[in-house]
Amino acid sequence: MMSSNVDASRVTLRRFSAADLPDFMEWATDDNVTKTLVWDSYESQEQGLKFLNSVAIPHPWLKAICVDGRAVGSISLEKGQCMMDSCRATLGYCIAKKYWGQGIMTIAVKLALSTGFQDLDVVRIEALVQLSNSASRRVLEKAGFQLEGTLLKYIVIKGQVRDCFLFAAFRPAC
């Protein structure tokens, strides 16, 4: 679905709350949305509420992507956990299908970059994209990420080992 781009001022990032459950279920139950993600579609509101309460709400950097205050997707940054990868974080995101093609995800990724480096004290933010996901590749390119290469047989998605592109963005010099 291609629509005109949404005005950037309408897009915000914020922490999730349990009140986001109905909006969360719109994309979390959609196989079209989750087909390129490592997690499977949710099948019940109970599953969704458990995720919000036990993972999303306490997570240090998992945000709701909002348009006019309504949660339409999610975006996360995961900081490396050991000394050698503590300088970087991995970006992940998804958005409800009815919001595809409107520029919302590019705005959300730019917002994440604007605070993520400092919030997590990292100098590099990476993103992995399956070779077939050209829309996600375009989002990252528009947000200023650089394609660094192709990682062969690198990630398991829905039980299959997949190749992916590695993209990276770097903390601006101070």
BELTANOR-V124048 format. One line per field, one symbol per residue. phi: phi as a letter, one per 20 degrees, with the letter a starting at -180 (. if undefined). A space follows every 50 residues. Layout:
phi = ???
//
This chain:
phi = .dcffffgfedcdbffcffeggfgffefdefffefdefdegfdbffffff fgfedffeffbcceeddlnefdacbccdfgedgfdfeccdecabbggfdf mdnfffffffffffcfgfgdlcdbcdbdcfgeefffffgfffenfdfdrd deldbdclndfcebeddbccgffe
//
